[in-house]
Amino acid sequence: MEAWSSDVQAAAKQPSSSFRLSVLAAVQQLPIAWQQQLQILGARASRHSRDSVLQGRPLSAAVPDITGTTADGVLVAIQANTAKHLRRPDWQPTGPTQYRNRALIKRGYRLVVVPSREWDQLRGDPKRQQQYLMRLFKEAGVV
């Protein structure tokens, strides 16, 4: 329980965009060609930017943190999940997180979830970050 509380407190203190920016920077270094440039959306994106990127798809609570379209036309949603997206004690996704994931998949996105606990272990090691992300992208059927 203490570990959970400290993770939630740490996530609350860290600007939510720094984790997303770190993931975005690493994804941009991957050998993946993008038809639509990757963009950060998430909760802090303005409605106008979400509308322009989602191109007429209905808005809901399921707005991707980072989105893009590969050169092959694959829609990709990258979720940078902090401790608030996981329930204790089993560290499984919360109900709202499960809803968001299902809604993104139903809208045609290939979902790549990057948990902050795992990402933090890779900080400062770009090679391991890229290997980790490539594994997640392969598991999601993006590459």
Number of C-alpha atoms within 10 A of each C-alpha: 8 7 10 16 13 12 17 16 13 13 17 13 9 10 10 15 16 10 19 22 15 14 21 19 13 15 19 14 12 13 10 15 12 16 14 14 11 20 19 20 21 21 15 11 14 10 12 9 13 21 14 10 16 16 9 9 11 10 11 9 13 19 21 24 21 21 24 22 19 17 12 12 12 17 21 24 26 26 22 24 21 19 22 17 17 20 14 14 9 7 11 12 17 15 12 13 19 13 14 18 22 14 16 20 16 10 12 12 22 22 23 22 17 19 15 18 12 12 19 11 11 15 11 9 9 13 12 14 23 19 12 15 20 18 14 18 20 11 13 15 13 20 14
